[in-house]
């Protein structure tokens, strides 16, 4: 009877050891997946940051061009105004 109990405990220990190893392998796979997903997330974030900076630079360039065009238009309007009303030179 003692031998049966001992054999039962040994089987139980072996089963628990096997389950523990399987759980450790599963945990390691999950950790690797998390690591991969984190790397992918950072890569996507970096691409998004570069893309946003590029978009902002393009927008800035467009705004500066628009400002130059508006300044040229204002200069032309002042020139027309001065040529039409030369006595109002202030």
C-alpha positions as a Python dict, from the first residue, in 0.01 Angstrom:
ca = {
    (1, 'X'): (0, 0, 0),
    (2, 'X'): (283, 236, 83),
    (3, 'X'): (443, 150, -248),
    (4, 'X'): (117, 233, -430),
    (5, 'X'): (101, 571, -259),
    (6, 'X'): (464, 636, -343),
    (7, 'X'): (408, 541, -709),
    (8, 'X'): (96, 761, -719),
    (9, 'X'): (290, 1057, -581),
    (10, 'X'): (569, 1000, -830),
    (11, 'X'): (320, 994, -1119),
    (12, 'X'): (156, 1310, -987),
    (13, 'X'): (495, 1481, -952),
    (14, 'X'): (588, 1377, -1307),
    (15, 'X'): (257, 1508, -1442),
    (16, 'X'): (296, 1835, -1254),
    (17, 'X'): (652, 1867, -1380),
    (18, 'X'): (533, 1811, -1739),
    (19, 'X'): (252, 2066, -1695),
    (20, 'X'): (500, 2311, -1549),
    (21, 'X'): (732, 2269, -1847),
    (22, 'X'): (442, 2318, -2091),
    (23, 'X'): (330, 2629, -1906),
    (24, 'X'): (686, 2766, -1909),
    (25, 'X'): (707, 2703, -2286),
    (26, 'X'): (371, 2875, -2337),
    (27, 'X'): (479, 3169, -2124),
    (28, 'X'): (801, 3198, -2326),
    (29, 'X'): (602, 3200, -2651),
    (30, 'X'): (375, 3471, -2513),
    (31, 'X'): (675, 3677, -2405),
    (32, 'X'): (824, 3644, -2754),
    (33, 'X'): (492, 3750, -2908),
    (34, 'X'): (475, 4050, -2678),
    (35, 'X'): (832, 4143, -2766),
    (36, 'X'): (758, 4114, -3140),
    (37, 'X'): (439, 4315, -3107),
    (38, 'X'): (622, 4583, -2909),
    (39, 'X'): (890, 4608, -3177),
    (40, 'X'): (622, 4632, -3447),
    (41, 'X'): (443, 4900, -3250),
    (42, 'X'): (760, 5108, -3215),
    (43, 'X'): (839, 5068, -3584),
    (44, 'X'): (488, 5181, -3675),
    (45, 'X'): (516, 5474, -3432),
    (46, 'X'): (846, 5580, -3588),
    (47, 'X'): (701, 5560, -3940),
    (48, 'X'): (399, 5758, -3830),
    (49, 'X'): (621, 6021, -3668),
    (50, 'X'): (831, 6058, -3985),
    (51, 'X'): (517, 6074, -4197),
    (52, 'X'): (362, 6338, -3971),
    (53, 'X'): (679, 6546, -3973),
    (54, 'X'): (688, 6528, -4352),
    (55, 'X'): (324, 6633, -4372),
    (56, 'X'): (385, 6923, -4134),
    (57, 'X'): (687, 7037, -4335),
    (58, 'X'): (484, 7027, -4656),
    (59, 'X'): (205, 7219, -4487),
    (60, 'X'): (455, 7475, -4358),
    (61, 'X'): (599, 7516, -4708),
    (62, 'X'): (252, 7563, -4854),
    (63, 'X'): (167, 7822, -4589),
    (64, 'X'): (492, 8009, -4652),
    (65, 'X'): (425, 8009, -5027),
    (66, 'X'): (74, 8137, -4962),
    (67, 'X'): (212, 8410, -4737),
    (68, 'X'): (460, 8513, -5008),
    (69, 'X'): (177, 8524, -5262),
    (70, 'X'): (-34, 8734, -5028),
    (71, 'X'): (257, 8972, -4966),
    (72, 'X'): (312, 9004, -5342),
    (73, 'X'): (-57, 9068, -5393),
    (74, 'X'): (-55, 9334, -5122),
    (75, 'X'): (250, 9498, -5279),
    (76, 'X'): (80, 9495, -5619),
    (77, 'X'): (-238, 9641, -5474),
    (78, 'X'): (-42, 9919, -5305),
    (79, 'X'): (140, 9986, -5631),
    (80, 'X'): (-189, 10008, -5821),
    (81, 'X'): (-334, 10229, -5553),
    (82, 'X'): (-35, 10464, -5569),
    (83, 'X'): (-45, 10478, -5951),
    (84, 'X'): (-418, 10553, -5955),
    (85, 'X'): (-409, 10812, -5679),
    (86, 'X'): (-63, 10972, -5688),
    (87, 'X'): (-169, 11267, -5474),
    (88, 'X'): (-246, 11041, -5180),
    (89, 'X'): (112, 10933, -5119),
    (90, 'X'): (132, 10903, -4745),
}
